Amino acid sequence: MNPPIAAAPAALRASHLGAGTRAMVTAIEGGECVVERLASLGLVPGTRFRVVRGGSPIAVAVGETRLALGRDWSDALVVVSE
């Protein structure tokens, strides 16, 4: 008999996260401009961050850096909460 398979965490948009949530970027969906801009801010697949303030704009902490992202930018970040 095979052991049960754990369900993969559900992917969602960063814009849906609440304050205090820790998450990891799994993908960026958007045009080249969006991908490049978020990468320049340090938000690339594999980046872990913490939500400081939910809503719009969302405020996130990436290490010691704090970033505020408007709805369009936070909607481009596909994440899994940790």
C-alpha positions in Angstrom: 0.0 0.0 0.0 1.3 3.4 -0.9 1.6 6.2 1.7 -0.8 9.1 1.4 0.4 11.9 -0.8 0.4 15.3 0.8 -1.4 18.0 -1.1 0.7 20.7 -2.6 0.1 24.1 -1.1 -2.4 26.2 -3.0 -0.9 29.0 -5.1 -2.5 32.4 -4.7 -1.8 36.0 -5.5 0.2 38.1 -3.0 -2.6 40.7 -3.1 -4.8 38.2 -1.1 -2.4 37.8 1.8 -3.0 39.3 5.2 -0.6 40.9 7.6 1.8 38.5 9.3 1.6 35.9 6.5 4.9 34.4 5.4 5.0 33.4 1.8 7.3 32.4 -1.1 7.2 33.6 -4.7 6.6 30.7 -7.0 6.0 32.6 -10.3 5.6 36.1 -11.7 2.8 36.5 -14.2 3.0 39.6 -16.3 4.8 41.2 -19.2 8.5 41.6 -19.4 8.3 45.1 -17.7 6.5 43.6 -14.7 8.9 40.7 -14.4 12.0 42.9 -14.7 10.7 45.5 -12.2 9.8 42.9 -9.5 13.1 41.2 -10.1 14.9 44.5 -9.6 13.1 44.8 -6.2 14.4 41.3 -5.3 11.1 39.5 -5.9 11.9 36.5 -8.0 10.7 32.8 -7.8 12.1 31.3 -4.6 12.1 34.6 -2.6 10.6 34.4 0.8 8.8 37.4 2.4 6.5 38.5 5.2 3.4 40.6 4.7 3.7 43.7 7.0 0.4 45.2 5.9 -2.3 43.7 3.8 -4.6 45.6 1.4 -3.7 47.9 -1.4 -0.9 48.8 -1.4 0.4 45.7 0.3 3.6 46.1 2.3 6.1 43.3 2.4 9.4 42.6 4.1 12.1 40.9 2.1 14.9 40.5 4.6 15.5 43.9 6.1 14.0 45.7 3.1 10.4 46.9 3.1 8.4 47.3 -0.1 5.0 48.7 -0.9 3.3 47.2 -3.9 0.1 48.4 -5.6 -2.6 46.0 -6.6 -1.3 45.4 -10.2 2.2 44.5 -8.9 1.0 42.3 -6.1 -1.5 40.5 -8.4 1.5 39.6 -10.6 3.1 37.6 -7.8 2.0 34.0 -7.5 2.9 32.7 -4.1 2.4 29.9 -1.6 1.9 30.8 2.1 4.3 29.1 4.5 
